[in-house]
Amino acid sequence: DQYAEVMKTMQQIVFFSLEKRLASFLRSESERRGSPAFSMTHEQIARCIGSSREVVTRTLNQFASRGLVSLGRGTITVLDQTAVSAILE
């Protein structure tokens, strides 16, 4: 339900760094969709993880430079699921 989602987001904001929140989101979203590639804007991701678009864009660009993701126009592809999961450890 919506309340549970809000509480989950609040817990992540309080206890996890943005990098971990973003990695968790990327992993769960690609698993949920059954594909490493999915269409979503940086603004939509920012709303889901409780951040700003600018910070999400900066962090995604860092992930891309490390070879973790590939960024296209409105599309994100998780290239290295193992490395993304390792951020969460």
N, C-alpha and C positions, 0 to 999 in steps of 0.2 A: 504494500500500500504506500501511498504518498508520504505519510508520516515516517515510515521506516526508511524510505529513501533519503529524506531530509536528515534524519538522525545519522545515517551511514555517512553522508557527505560531511556533516559537521564533525564526526569523529575523525574522518580522514584529514580534514583541515587542521584539526587540533594536534593530531598525533603523527602525521606523515609529512615529509617534505613535499614540495611540489613535484620534484622529479619522481618520487615514489608514487604519488597520486596519479601522475600522468602515465607512468609505466603500468600501474595497476589497471587504469582505464583502457589503455591500448591492448593489454593482454585480454581483459575480459570482453572487450568489444569485438576483437577478432575471433575469440572463442564463441561468443554469442552468435555471431553472424556466420561462423563456419568457414571463414576466409581470412587470410592475412591482410587483404585489401578491403577498405571500406570508404564510403563517401561521407564526409562530415567536415564542416568548417571548423576553423580554430575557435571561432566564437562559440559554436555549439559545444565543443569540448570544454572550453573555459567555464561555461555555465554548468556543465555536468560535474566538474571537479572543484568548483568554487574558486575560480581564479579569474584573471583578466586575459583577454585575447593576446595582448602584447607579450605577457609572460609565457603563455602557452606556445606562441609562435617562436619565441627565443629558445625555449626548452626543446621544442620539436626540431628546430634547426641544429641544436647541439646533438640531439639523438641522430639526426641525419648525417652530421659530420663524423659521427662514430660508427656509421654503417648499420645502425639499429633499425631505422625506418627510411622509407623513400617517400618524398612529398611531391604530390602532383596537384593540379588545380582541383581543389575540393576532394582530393583522394589521399589517403594515407595507407601505406603498405608496410606492415611489420616484416622486416627482412630477417631479423634474428630474434626469434621468440625466446631462445635460451638466455641471451644477453639482457633482454627486456625483463625477464623473470628474475635474473640475478640482481637487478637494481633493488628488488623488493626484499632481498635477504639482509 
